[in-house]
Amino acid sequence: MPMERIWSYAPGSGHVEGEDLSGCTVVASDGTIGHVDRQADHFGMRHLVVDTGVWVFGRSVLVPVGVVTGIDKGAGKVTVSCTRAEVKAAPRFRTDSETMDQGYLAAVGDYYHGLPGETSTT
């Protein structure tokens, strides 16, 4: 997958431009991660900030939209291609200002781009 695709919704994901995904449950290949707190698009790097609740000690994680494989707004569900462990191992999200930090976003993109299931996708 070209690096810029990690920041774009995949064709067939069910993404509708302008649709608010806040509150939707985010589900990995092996279970629930949390819910979408908000979505952002800084520097052309579209991503979701996901509140993990108590699963990861009450912290949030940043997920590039390129790993979204399905959106069912009616069911309130967003499916991602990675596992819970892969999301948990991503570069740690500490403060809201990081969503505006191009270096941090690039590190997150590099991480998700390097996941086994992502590099072979075209």
N, C-alpha and C positions, 0 to 999 in steps of 0.2 A: 504494500500500500504506500503510495507516495505520502510523504510527511504531511502535506497540507490537507490530505483527506481525513486525518485524525481530528481535524477541527470542523468538519462538515458532516451533516447527516447523510447517511448512506441512502442511495436510491432504494425504495421499497421499505424503508424503515417506518413509514407511516407519518413522518413529520409533515406538519402543516405550518407554513410560514406564519408567524405571528401568534401561534397558539401558545398559551401559557401552560406550562407543565408543572407549575408549583403545586405541591401537595401530592403529586403522583408517587406511588410506590415504585422504587427502583429494585429490580430483580436481576441478580447475576445468574450464571449458569447453574449455581449450586445453592441458591437461596436468596432471601431478601437482604438488601444492603441498607435501605432506609427510605427516605422520601425526598423529593426535589424541594429544596428550600427556595432556590431561585436559579435563573438562567442568565448568562451574560455572554457578551460578544465584545471582547477587548482585543484590539490589534488583529482582528479577523480570526481570533482564537475562540470559537464558540464552545461553551462548556456549561455543565450543570454543577451547582453546589448542592451536594447531597448530605442531609442531616442523617447521621447513622444512629441516632438515639443512643441507647446504652450499649449497642453492639461493639463500638470502638470507643468506649469510655466517653460517650457524649460528644464526640468531635464530628466535624464535617469533613467530607472529602470532595475533591474537585475531579470531575469526570469529563473528558473531552467528548463532544457529541458524536465523534466518529466511531465510538464503541457501542453506540445505541443501535440495536438490531430490530427493535420493534416498539411502537408507541400505540397504546390502546387508550385513548383519552376517555372513552366511555367507561372503561373498567378502571381508569385511574392508574394505569400501569405502564412503566417504561422498562424494557428489557435491554440488558447490556451483554456483550459477548464475553466478558471476562468473569473470573471467579471472585468470590468474596475475599480470598487470600490475596489475589492480585490487586484488588482495590485497596485492601488494608496496607499492602506493601508500597503503594504509590507515594511519591514525595508528599511529606506531611503538609497539610493545609492548616495554618495557624490563625491568620487574620484576614479580614475582608480586603485589606490593602493588597494582598498577594494576587487577587484577581486582576489587579492593575499592573502587576510586576511582570514585564515581558520575559525576563530571565526565568522567573519561577514557572510561568506558563510554558515556556520552551522546555524546561526540565520535565514537567508533567507530560507534555506531548512526546518527548523522547522516550519516557518510560512506557507509556501506553503503546506507542508505535513499535517498541521492541518486544512486546508480548508475543508469544508463539503464534497465536491465532490471528494476530493482526498483520504480521509481515507477509504472510502468504496471500492475503486477500487482494484482489485487483478491482 
